[in-house]
Structure formats: C-alpha cells, structure tokens
Amino acid sequence: MCQKSCKVFKQFYAVMLVSPVSVARSLQVFKVPPTKEQVDLVIARHVIGKVEPAPFIYSEKPKVEVVPIHIPLDILYP
C-alpha cells in the first residue's frame, strides 16, 4: 500500500534529436518503449532530409536517443 507521501508516475518515452551545438528536439513520444523499427521510422520521417544542416563545431554529430519521461499522476489528472 502506498502512503500519502509517495508519488505515482506515468512513464512515457520521447525520441529526441540531441546535438552538442543546438537545442535538443523531441521528435515523437511513445507510451511504451519504442522498438528499433519504430525508431528507424521516426528517423526516416523527421530527420533524413528534413533537418537543416548545421556546421559541426565539435567532433560529435547529432544523435537520436530514447529518453524516459516520468510525469506525476497528480499533474495529469488534477
């Protein structure tokens, strides 16, 4: 049983475009962990040929990462 002080979270997964040069950008949000095929589809739909080329100041290029997001239920359902 949960006490009043515990927090209950709803978990989502965001597919993010992360770059050391620019701000991270969310491409799509999933309710369950996305499969490799779903991530590849998001990359094909949102990244390839759609993102403006930026000069790479650093040696790292932009990466696509799956980031878990925890949102408290009291925020979702006030």
Contacts in CASP RR format, 6 or more apart in sequence:
PFRMAT RR
TARGET T0000
AUTHOR 0000-0000-0000
METHOD contacts of the structure
MODEL  1
MCQKSCKVFKQFYAVMLVSPVSVARSLQVFKVPPTKEQVDLVIARHVIGK
VEPAPFIYSEKPKVEVVPIHIPLDILYP
2 8 0 8 1.000
7 72 0 8 1.000
7 74 0 8 1.000
8 72 0 8 1.000
8 73 0 8 1.000
9 70 0 8 1.000
9 71 0 8 1.000
9 72 0 8 1.000
9 73 0 8 1.000
10 70 0 8 1.000
10 71 0 8 1.000
10 72 0 8 1.000
10 73 0 8 1.000
10 76 0 8 1.000
11 68 0 8 1.000
11 69 0 8 1.000
11 70 0 8 1.000
11 71 0 8 1.000
12 29 0 8 1.000
12 30 0 8 1.000
12 31 0 8 1.000
12 68 0 8 1.000
12 69 0 8 1.000
12 71 0 8 1.000
13 29 0 8 1.000
13 30 0 8 1.000
13 31 0 8 1.000
13 32 0 8 1.000
13 33 0 8 1.000
13 34 0 8 1.000
13 66 0 8 1.000
13 67 0 8 1.000
13 68 0 8 1.000
13 69 0 8 1.000
14 26 0 8 1.000
14 27 0 8 1.000
14 28 0 8 1.000
14 29 0 8 1.000
14 30 0 8 1.000
14 66 0 8 1.000
14 67 0 8 1.000
14 69 0 8 1.000
15 26 0 8 1.000
15 27 0 8 1.000
15 28 0 8 1.000
15 29 0 8 1.000
15 30 0 8 1.000
15 34 0 8 1.000
15 39 0 8 1.000
15 42 0 8 1.000
15 64 0 8 1.000
15 65 0 8 1.000
15 66 0 8 1.000
15 67 0 8 1.000
16 24 0 8 1.000
16 25 0 8 1.000
16 26 0 8 1.000
16 27 0 8 1.000
16 64 0 8 1.000
16 65 0 8 1.000
16 66 0 8 1.000
16 67 0 8 1.000
17 24 0 8 1.000
17 25 0 8 1.000
17 27 0 8 1.000
17 46 0 8 1.000
17 47 0 8 1.000
17 51 0 8 1.000
17 62 0 8 1.000
17 63 0 8 1.000
17 64 0 8 1.000
18 24 0 8 1.000
18 62 0 8 1.000
18 63 0 8 1.000
18 64 0 8 1.000
18 65 0 8 1.000
19 54 0 8 1.000
19 60 0 8 1.000
19 61 0 8 1.000
19 62 0 8 1.000
19 63 0 8 1.000
20 57 0 8 1.000
20 58 0 8 1.000
20 60 0 8 1.000
21 54 0 8 1.000
21 55 0 8 1.000
21 56 0 8 1.000
21 57 0 8 1.000
21 58 0 8 1.000
21 62 0 8 1.000
22 54 0 8 1.000
22 62 0 8 1.000
27 42 0 8 1.000
27 46 0 8 1.000
27 47 0 8 1.000
27 64 0 8 1.000
28 42 0 8 1.000
28 46 0 8 1.000
29 69 0 8 1.000
30 38 0 8 1.000
33 66 0 8 1.000
34 42 0 8 1.000
34 66 0 8 1.000
39 64 0 8 1.000
39 66 0 8 1.000
42 64 0 8 1.000
43 64 0 8 1.000
47 64 0 8 1.000
51 62 0 8 1.000
END
